[in-house]
Amino acid sequence: MIHPGGLGDVLLAVPAIVRLRTRFPNHCLTLCAEDQVAKLLIACRIIDEWASVQGRVCADMFAGADSVTGQVQTWLEDCDFAIGWMQDLDGTLNETLKAVGARKVVVRSPFSTAILATHQCDRFLESIDEIPSDDEADVLLKVTEPLINLGGACLETAGFVIGQLLVVIHPGSGSAHKCVVPETLASVVVAAQIFGATPVVLEGPADREPVERLLQLCVNPPIVLKGLDVLTVAGVLALVRPCVGQDSGVRQIAGPLGGRRIGFVWATGSGSWGATAWCGRPGVGLGGRRRPGSGGGGMPRSHRARARRSRGPLAARERSGGRGPRRARDVAG
């Protein structure tokens, strides 16, 4: 499997990867992807082996069959099915995979206009000729002991006690167009503190500015955890409920780990995705004020989020679908 996307993009392909595990129960699942997310899927036992999509090993596959050597050559010579979730305009990757030895090859971008599914998660499934199903709600990332240990050590180093009531807030996103105004998240910080919980802010490599804007609005600034690798972030999210954030890769991790997540999902164009439908735990899609300059209009069909009321104002499940453009609803509580 070759997937050059970022953290959230690769996580959206997990149900498709799990379907491949079901289709090939006795095979080794190998993923060429970004290092951090590949290591996370190894730790959660979704895949068996991985190679960096940014390294020479994977780059050789785009240079022709004669350039493929070493471990990748060994994998492909014994490969029954190779899937590349990306564009291959000149067919080079397709031909290389076949020439080296893969019995069946599919190279198809999840953005292909030939794919009819609405939600991005379902589009990955359709790309391998699988039918989307509500059973995807049962697909969870396995919370292993090493992940728990990483998260626990991180929280203890920051001065927290395991079991303490914490609320994780992730202010950043891969696109500024997907971010709410900092005042919205500042109100979440205040609400958590009034409730007696301790807000904890996660700051990734690209989150410095949104974190700074949030802290400037907080009378009692929360503790910030920064510089964490993805495995440690996953460990923290596995121990803390809930996670509040934008439509980002970090928030995508929380649901599949079994946590509750509250997300702000916007109509931001083709670069954004709606809430994933496979988290297996209650989540909430919230409305609010967009950041200035983030555009407007109805939410495209592929980016809808439905908030379904259940037994309480916040007991809604993140889903995708529906029959027309609509904005994510405000959920009060």
N, C-alpha and C positions, 0 to 999 in steps of 0.2 A: 504494500500500500504506500502510495506517495501522496503526501498532503503538505504543500508548502505554506499553508495559512498560519495565522496567529493562534494564540491560546484558545480564545472563544470559538474560532472557526473549526479548529480540530475537535473540540469538545462536542460540537454539533454533529460531528461525524461518528461519535461513539456508538449510537444505536446501530448504524450501518456496520461498524466493525464487529459488534456483538452478533449481528445477523450472520456475518461471515464466519464467526466462530461456530455458530449453530450449523451452518452449511458445511463447514470443514472441521468437524470436531477433533480429528486426529492430526491436524496440520499445525504448523508453527505460524503464528501471525507476526509479520515483520512490518514495521512502520518506518518510513523515511519522513521525518518531520522536524520541526524546530526542537532544539535540545530539551528545553524545560518541560514542554508539554509531553514529549515522548517519555521522559523520565517519570512524569506523573502517571502516565498510563501503564508504564512498567510496574511502578510501585503499587498501583491499584489492580494489577493483574488483568488488565484489558488486553494487552499485547504481550508477546513473548520476547521479541528482540526489536532493536531500533538502530537507525543510523541517522546522522544529522543531515537534513536536507540542504544545509548550507555548506557542507563539506565537500571535499574532492570525491568521496565515495559516490555520492548521488550525482554530482556534476558530470561524471563520466557517462552516465546514462543518456545525457543530452548531446553527447559528442559522437554517437554512433557505436555500433556493436563492438568494433575493434578496440574501443577505449575502455570497455568494461572489464575489469579484472578483480582479483582478490575476493573479498567476502560477498560483494554484490553479485559477481559472476557465479559464485557457488550457490547463492540463494536462487538466482534466476534459472540456473540449469536444472534445479529441482522444484521449480515453481509450477503449480497447477493453475493459479489464477493471480494475475497482476492487475491492480487498479491504480490509476493515476487520477486524482481529483484536481485537475488543472487543465488549462488550454494546451493544445498541441496542434497548432495551426498548420504546420507543414508535415505532421505525422511522424517526425523523427523519433520521438519517445516511443510511440506505438511500435514502430518497426524495430527499434533497438530491443525492446522487451521481448518481442517475438523471436528475433534473430538469436538472442543469447540463450533462449530456451523456454520461456514462459508458454505454457500450453494454451491458455486463454488470456487475452489482454483487453482491458477496457480503459481508455483514457478519455475522461469526460469531465468537464468543468461543472460544478454544481450550479453555475450561473447560465448554463446552456439553455437557449430558448426552446430546445427540444424536450426539456424536462417540464412536466406540467404541474407538479406538486407546488403548493403554495409556500409552506414553511420550509426554511432552509434545512432543517433537520430531516424533513421528509424528502427533500430533493437529493440528499446524499443516499437515502434508501432507494429512491427511484433510479439513481445512476447505476446501481448494481442489480436492477430488476427485482427489487423487493418492494412489497406493498406496506405503506405506513399502517401502524396498528396502535390502539390504545395500550397494548401490552408494553409499549416502550416505557410506560410509567414505572415498570418494574426494573428498568435498567439503572443500576446505581454503581457508582465507583466504590470499590471495596475499600473500607477504611482499615488499613493494616496497622499493626502495632508500631512499626517504624514511623509512620506518619503521625500517629498519636504522640509518640515520644518527642518528635520534632516540634509539634505544636505546643505540647506541655512545657518543654524546655524554654521555648520562646516566651510564653506567657509568664512563666516563673521568673525569668531573667528581667522581664519588664515590671516585676513587682506584683503580678496578679496571683491569686490563689485559684487553683483548679476547682471549678464548681461555683466560683463567683459569678454573679449575674452580669454578663457583658453583652454589649451590642457592637458588632463590627460595622464600621461605615467605610465604604470605599468611594471617595469623591471623584475619582478619575474615570476616563474611558478612552477608547482608541480614537474617538472623534469628539471635538468640542460641541458638535451639533447634537450629540446624544446626552449632554450634561444639563441638568437643571441649574438654576441660579443658586449660588452658595447659600442664600438666605433659607432656601428650602431645607438643605441638609443641616444648617445651623439650628433650625427648629426641631429637627430630629434629635440633635445632641441635647438640647434643653429638655425635650420631652423624656428622653431616656434618663437624664439626671433627676428629673422630678419624680419619675417612677421608681427611682432607687437603683437603677442599673448604671453601669460604668461604660460610657462610650469609648471605643477604641478605633482609631483611624488607621487604615492601611494606606501606605504611600509607596507606590511603585516607581520605577525609573522615570515615567512620563507624567507623574502625578504631582510634581512639586507645586505648580501654580494653583491648581484647584484646592490642594491641601492648605496652602498659605491663605487663600481667600476665605476658606472655611474657618481657620483658626482666628483670623482677624475679627470675625463676627461673634466669637464665643467669649462670654464673660469668664467662664470657667473652662479653659481649653482642655480638650481630651488628650490623652496620651497617644502619641503617633508611633506606630511600628513601621520602620522603613528599611529598605534594602533586603527584604526577605526573598529567598528563592521560592519557586512555585510549590515545592514539596512542603516547605515550612508554612506557607500560606494555606495550603490544603489542610495541614495538621491543625492550624489555628481554627479554620472554619469548621472542621469536624468537631471541635470542642466547644464552639461558641454558637449560640442562637440568639437572635437571628443575624443575618447579614443584610445590610441596607446599602444600595448602590445604584449606579447607572447601569445601562445595558452594556456590560463589559465582560471580559474573560474571567476576571476574578469572581464576579457575581455568578457567572455560569458554573463555577466550581461548587458553590455552596449547595445548590439543589441536588446534584448527583451524589454528593457526599451524605445526603440525608438531612440536610439542614433546612430551616425555614429562611426564605429570602424575600426581601421587599425591594422591588426594582422600579426605576423610572424609565419607561419605554416611550420613545418619541417617534413621530413621523419625520424621519431624517433622510429619506431617499434610499438609493440602492446600496449604500454602504453600511446600512444597519440591519439588524435582525430583530424580529419579535422575540418574546420570551420563549424559551425552550419548553417543549411539551413532555419531556421525558424525565423530569427531576424526581418524581415519585414522592414528593412531600408538598404540603401546601405552600403556595407562594402568592405574592400579590403584585399586580401591575398597577402602578399609581400614575395619576395625572398630576398637573401642577403648572407652574410657569416655566416656559422654555427659556434658555439663555438667549439674550438679545442676538439677533442675526442668525438664529438657527433655522429660519424658514417657517413656513406654516402650511396650511392646507391639510387635506385628509391624509390618513395613514395609508400607504400603498398596501395592496392585498397581501403581499409577502411579509409585511411587518406588523400585522395586527396582533393585538393582545386582548384576550377576553377575560374580564374579571367576573367570576361567577359567585354570587352570594351563597354562603352555606349557613352555618350555625352562628356565625358572628361576623362583625363588620370587616374583620381582617382575614376571615377564613375563606379565601378565594384561591383558586388554583391557576397558575400561569398556563395558558393554553394558546394555541394559534388557530386561525380559521375564521369562520363567519362568512357572511354573504354580502359584504360591501365594505368600503372604507369606513373606518371609525376610529376615533381616538381612544386611548386608554382612559378608563373612567377614573374619577376621583374616588378613593375609598376612604371614608372617614372612620375614625375610631380613636 
